[in-house]
Amino acid sequence: MTTRLRMIGLDEAEGDVARYYEATEAFLGRVPNSARILAHSPHVAKMYLAFNATLQRDGAGSFLSSKIKEMVILKTSQVNACDY
C-alpha cells in the first residue's frame, strides 16, 4: 500500500514553513505542490529553494539557458499531466 504525504496548506503554515512559502512565492510567483510536500522538512526545503534558484539562473554552471530550462520544465509537466 502506498502512503501519501499530506500537503501543508498555505493557510496552515506557521513559523519556518510560512517563511519558506513566502520565499517560494517571491521566487516562483506561486507555491507549487512540490513545495507543500517539502515543507514537512523546512530545513531541507530552504536548502532546496536556494539550490533550485541557482540551477535556474543563467551562468550558474549550466550549459543551458534559462529559456531552455523553462521549456524542459513545461514539457515535463505536460507529459506528466500536471495541472499547472
Protein Blocks (a to p, Z undefined) as FASTA:
>chain_A
ZZddddddfklgghjlmmmmmmmmmmnopacfklmmmmmmmmlmmmmmmmmmmmmpghil
pabdfklmmmmmmmmmmmnopaZZ
